[in-house]
Amino acid sequence: MKRQLLSIALGVTTLTSVVTLTNTIFPAFSQANSSNSQSDKVTFLCKEIFDPASGEKIPATVAWVPERRGHVRLIAWKSEIFPNFTPQKRCQVVTPKFQEFYDQGLLNYLTYGTNKGYPVICSIPNQGESCNDKNQLFTIKPGSKPEIVFEQLMGTLTGQSRGPLYQSSGQQVYVNVKEFLNKARLEKIQ
């Protein structure tokens, strides 16, 4: 019995030493295996969140905001309007676009428009620009009025009471992404 306990203790000690050594020599390795949400920059992730309406977990595009040490939900993916894109697939396709646009300095404002005849939500660096192939984040249900879907999305994002995020130029509405990330309600992510 003593020999077994000694073997277990020795094994745990060895394992702890190996992990500590690995983290010391390869800190990037330990960061990569820890939660991606603990980055020191804004990071967009596809995570599951609890949907109180359905009582289930659903995929969502969330942003880790390091200054706030928390996650902000951008989009909860429930709609199955596109047969080849499940909510999980849409989350996995759209979330990297947020990161790419953010990293390139192109995710300053969210707005809506049409691209190739489809209603879309897009990311633009400056107000006054319109949606196109290069800045489209995702397509919304064909036949929908993009301005109404955008207002609903923004209402959901802002919790209807989290500060002035809307800016407009004529008929077009823009949401300042940086301001939104700094004021939106934080989500509990597992």
WOCOR-V696241 format. One record per backbone hydrogen bond with DSSP energy under -1.0 kcal/mol. CO is the residue of the C=O (numbers start at 1). NH is the residue of the N-H. Records with the same first field share a line. If there is no record, write none. Layout:
# WOCOR-V696241
CO: NH  NH
This chain:
# WOCOR-V696241
1: 5
2: 6
3: 7
4: 8
5: 9
6: 10
7: 11
8: 12
9: 13
10: 14
11: 15
12: 16
13: 17
14: 18
15: 19
16: 20
17: 21
18: 22
19: 23
20: 24
21: 25
22: 26
26: 30
27: 31
28: 32
29: 33
35: 38
43: 64
45: 62
47: 60
49: 58
51: 55
56: 51
58: 49
59: 77
60: 47
61: 74  75
62: 45
63: 72
64: 43
65: 68  70
70: 65
71: 187
72: 63
75: 61
82: 85
86: 90
87: 91
88: 92
89: 93
90: 94
91: 95
94: 98
95: 99
96: 100
97: 101
98: 102
99: 103
100: 104
101: 106
102: 105
108: 177
109: 124
110: 175
111: 122
113: 120
115: 118
118: 115
119: 140
120: 113
121: 137  138
122: 111
124: 109
126: 129
132: 136
135: 123
138: 121
141: 144
145: 149
146: 150
147: 151
148: 152
149: 153
150: 154
151: 155
152: 156
153: 157
154: 158
155: 159
158: 161
163: 165
165: 176
167: 174
169: 172
172: 169
174: 167
175: 110
176: 180
177: 181
178: 182
179: 183
180: 184
